[in-house]
């Protein structure tokens, strides 16, 4: 079982193309081998300062996650869309995120960090800077997160490139039709993301 914890983007793993309520009001259980737990919207950089989310994560691990299960964290899209294009310190952001996740590594060692996808160009959802700057920083974030996972003992998975058109822009077919449709992925994207996650796990288990 893979338990997916994060901001609203974990709704992808719920099996629903409507936004489910936050945990503990709702837990997405529609997809085989996946459970989703939507927490408050937080930047990956600030997750370490959010004691409420940390308590929720600890509770989820204690109540729902078996030792043989995987724990997947899904944060970073907010950073890439709203904060990093302004501050341009990807390494500092990744470092803070990794330090926070390490807190839970002590109680559960099988951890996956999912890299963020690129949101649509003409987004009505609040962002900072030009689209080109957000595009660049999202790619840099994924690359830096992959390296940080390798050095920290975490598994990295991402479908960043799989969801792009040949011109480097996101394929609108993979985005949801519900609220903030320009940033959230639809269930059409799930098989692609699932494949990348399962490949990442298989690579670790074979090594």
N, C-alpha and C positions, 0 to 999 in steps of 0.2 A: 504494500500500500504506500502511496505517496501523498503526504499531507501538505497541502499548499497554503501557506500563510502569507498575507500581505495586504496591500491596499486594494482598491476596487478592481485592479487588473486580475486578481485571482478569480474573478467571476467567470473567466474563461474556463476554469476547471469545474465549474458548478453544473455544467450541462444545460444551462439556461441562457436564452438570449434576452433576458430581462435582468435588471440589477437586483440581486438578492439582498435582504437585510444583512446587517453586520452580525458577526458572531457575538453572543451565543444565540441570537434570535433565529439564525438560519445557518445550516451547514450544507454545502453542495455535495450531493452524493450520487449524482446521476451517472457519472462516468466510472466505468470499472477501473479499479486500481487507483482512483483519485478521490480525494476529499478536499474541499476548499473551505477556508476560514477567512472571511473578509474582516479586516480590522480597520482602524481609522486611517485616513489618508495622511501619510507621513513621507517626508523625503528620506531616502536611505541615509543621508548624512545626519539627520536629526533623530533617527530611530533610537539611538542610545540615550537620548534625553527624555524619551517618552516612557515613563514608568508604567502607565496604564497598559500600553501595548506590550511591554515586557512581561507584565503580570499575566496578560491574556495568553501570550505565547507559552509561558511556563505552565499555565493551566491546561492548554491544549496538549502539550507534550505529556503531562502527567496523566490526563484523563483519556486521551485518544490515540497516542502514538506508541506502538509496540517497539521493542528493541530492534526487531528485524525490519521495521518500516523506514521509509525515507522521509525526511523533512525538507520541504522546498520553500525557499524565501523568494518573494516576488516584490521587489522594491527597486526604484531607480528611474521610472518614467517621469515622475514629478521633477526629480533633480535635473534630468536632461531637458525638460521642456521649460522649466521656470527659473532654475537657479544657476546651473552650470554655464549656460550661455553668457551670464553676467559676470560670474566670479572666475570661471575658467580654471578651476583647480580640481581637476578630475581625480588626481591621486589623493588629495586630502579627503575628498568625499568617499572614495573607495576604502581608504584606510579606516575612516570612522565606521563605515558599514561593516567591514570585516571584523573590527574590534567588537562590535555589538553582537554579531552572529557567534563569535567565539565564546560568548557568555553561555550560549546554549549548547555548544560543542561539548562542554563538560558533562552534560547529562544525556546527550544524544549525539553520537558521532557521525551518523549517516546524513549528511547535509548537502543539498543542492542549492545553488544560487542561479536564478533565472535572469538572464540579461534582458533589458527592455527592448521593445520594438520601436520603430520610428513612427510617429504619429503623422496624420495627413497634413499636407502643405497649407491648405486654406482652413485652418482650424479655428472654430469659434470659441474654443476653450482657451483660457488665459495662458499665454506663454511669454517668453522674453526674447528680445532680439530678433534677428532675421531667421527665416526658415533654414537657410544655409548654415547658420551657426548652430542651430539645434540639430540639424542633420549631422554635422561634423562632430559635435560633442556626444551624440548618442553612439556613434561608431567608436569614438575614443573610449567612452565609458565601457562598452562591451569588451573592447580589447584589454583595457586595464583590469576589469573584473576577472577576465579569464586568467590573466597572469597572477592576480592576487589569490584566486582559488587554487591554482597549482602550487603556490608556495605556502598555503595555509591548510591544505588537506581537505578542501571542499571540492565538490563536483560543480563544474560550470556547464550550463546549457543555454542555448539561445537559438532563435529562429529568425534573427535579424535579417539576414540576406535572403532567406526563403520567402519573405513577405514583400519583397521589393520587385518592381518592374525592371526591365532592362535599362531604363533611364535613371535608375537609382531612387525613384520615388516609390512610396508605399502603394500597394495594390488595394484599391478601395473595396474590392470584393471581400476582403478579409475583415472589414470593420463592421461593428454592430450597428443596428438601426435604433437602439434605444438611446437614452439620455447620453449626451456627450459622445455621439457616434463617431466623432472624428479622432478619438483617442483610444477607445476600447475595441478589442478584437471580438469578432463574432465566433460562434461555434464552427463556422466554416474553417477557421484557422486552427481549431483544436488538433486535428490529426497531424498537422505539420509540426506544431509545438510538441505534441506528445512524442512524435518520432525522434525529435532532437533530444528530448529528455531521456527516452529509453536508450538511445544510442550512447549518450554520455554515461549512463549507469552501466551499460554493457561493457564499455571501454574500461571502466574502473574495475569491474568484477573479473575481467580477463587479464588485467595487469598483475 
